[in-house]
Amino acid sequence: MPIYIIFPKIFKHFTGCALWPFVLLKDPKLKQDPIFINHERIHLRQQQELLIVFFYIWYSIEFVIHLIRLQSQYAAYRAISFEKEAYAKENDLSYLKQRPVWSFLRYL
């Protein structure tokens, strides 16, 4: 189970962020949003699979590559394989129960 921390003042461009083992939230009400929580829990699983530090390295490299290619921070963010998986599966609340290891690779 993730640990939730509320940081309303520092989040300007996003509503939350998974930083294993924490989920940082812009608004405490987000703890009640099952789709949002599922999205962040998918990221926590991805982070565990890559032993946390490698997730952040991979995420950063993908972001920079997509930023150069797409010339848009938002488009680069949405093109990251970890984000593609999380957005594609956030509505499936049982996804993490049957998710194969390293499933984000399907979204490269």
C-alpha positions in Angstrom: 0.0 0.0 0.0 1.5 3.4 -1.0 2.1 6.1 1.5 0.2 9.3 0.6 1.7 12.8 1.1 -0.1 16.0 0.2 1.9 18.9 -1.3 -0.7 21.3 -2.7 1.7 24.3 -3.1 4.5 22.7 -5.1 2.4 21.0 -7.8 1.6 23.4 -10.6 1.5 21.3 -13.7 0.5 17.9 -12.4 -1.9 16.4 -9.8 0.3 13.7 -8.4 3.5 11.7 -8.6 4.7 8.3 -7.6 8.1 8.3 -5.9 8.4 4.9 -4.4 7.1 4.2 -1.8 5.2 7.5 -1.8 2.4 8.9 -3.8 2.6 12.7 -3.7 -0.8 14.4 -4.2 -1.9 17.9 -5.1 -5.2 17.5 -3.3 -6.1 15.0 -0.5 -9.4 14.2 -2.3 -7.3 12.3 -4.9 -6.9 9.5 -2.4 -10.5 8.7 -3.1 -10.1 8.6 -6.9 -9.6 4.9 -7.8 -8.5 5.6 -11.4 -5.9 8.1 -10.3 -4.7 5.8 -7.5 -4.5 2.9 -9.9 -2.4 5.0 -12.3 0.1 5.8 -9.6 0.1 2.3 -8.3 1.1 1.1 -11.8 4.0 3.5 -11.6 5.0 2.1 -8.2 5.0 -1.4 -9.6 7.2 -0.3 -12.6 9.6 1.4 -10.1 9.9 -1.8 -8.1 10.6 -3.9 -11.2 13.5 -1.6 -12.2 14.8 -1.5 -8.6 13.7 2.1 -8.3 16.8 4.0 -9.5 16.8 2.4 -12.9 13.2 3.5 -13.4 14.1 7.1 -12.9 17.1 6.8 -15.2 15.0 5.1 -17.9 12.2 7.6 -17.4 14.5 10.6 -17.8 16.2 9.2 -20.9 12.9 8.5 -22.5 11.6 12.0 -21.7 14.7 13.7 -23.2 14.6 11.6 -26.3 10.8 12.3 -26.8 11.3 16.0 -26.0 14.0 16.3 -28.7 11.8 14.4 -31.1 8.4 16.0 -30.3 9.5 19.5 -29.1 6.8 19.5 -26.5 7.1 18.7 -22.8 3.5 17.4 -22.5 3.9 15.3 -25.7 7.2 13.9 -24.5 5.7 13.0 -21.1 2.8 11.2 -22.8 5.1 9.3 -25.1 7.1 7.7 -22.2 6.4 3.9 -22.1 5.7 4.0 -18.4 3.1 6.7 -18.9 1.6 4.9 -21.9 1.0 1.8 -19.8 -0.3 3.7 -16.8 -2.8 5.7 -18.9 -3.8 2.7 -21.0 -4.6 0.5 -17.9 -5.6 3.1 -15.3 -9.3 2.2 -15.8 -8.7 -1.5 -15.2 -8.8 -1.7 -11.5 -7.8 -5.4 -11.5 -4.8 -4.8 -13.9 -2.1 -5.1 -11.2 -3.4 -8.4 -10.0 -2.6 -10.1 -13.4 0.0 -7.7 -14.9 3.0 -9.5 -16.3 6.4 -8.3 -15.2 8.0 -5.6 -17.4 4.7 -4.9 -19.2 5.8 -1.3 -19.9 8.1 -2.8 -22.6 5.0 -3.3 -24.8 4.6 0.5 -25.0 8.1 1.3 -26.3 
